[in-house]
Amino acid sequence: MTTTTVSPIVILDAYVAPTSIFERLSEIKKWSWLALLLLLAVMIASNYFFFGGMSTSWLVEQQLLHAGDLSGAELKAATEMMEQTAQYTGILGGVFGAIFQLLFLCVFAAYFMLVAKFYGNNDNSFKFGDWFSFSIWTQMPMLISMLGFVALFATASTADLPLGLANYASLNQLLLGLNPSDALFTWAESINLFSLWSIVISMIGLRVCCGLSMVKASVLSLLPYVGCFGLWFVVL
């Protein structure tokens, strides 16, 4: 079966048969660019339409809720700036989100390359580009997360919705219910249920591509998240 024949199924395989993705990683490498394009396109479009439907007064009010304690002068200056940039919030959020996603993928590609070098049991010729492709497939749950976000705001009765709707599957919104003024708010909002799905896909990928045991693959997949959020929690 050729790559062209199986190509329409490749994206679905990331969800229902991730092992097959990593067993054919080199063969389907070009289709990882399609997956990346989908991720970035949905990210930019969802931000654009989510913020684009909001009234300026509501958007400014929501942004100020997350701005922390401001003096009278700071509040006035922030309000004026937010009012002037309100119409660009959606596209700027989407573009900066896409840039962050690309940087995130690069960091993880470098990490997985180092994991393969120091812990891998398989002899392979994977280069940085291969590990970048690997990282894209591990992030495919984020596409489902964003499509869920789109479904939520598209079916809402009003366009003036809380900014936190995008994090509907976060630790905070599912369990903790912290307010923006709480020290752990941003930390808890950043821990996402879909990230756990990505970690599981990473475990499977490391087991297949590096010949690691599931225990070792699990530890190495969890390590960057535990390190990042653990350090973040300590400094709060």
Salt bridges, closest charged atoms under 4 A:
ASP13 OD2 - ARG24 NH2 2.89
ASP130 OD1 - LYS29 NZ 3.46
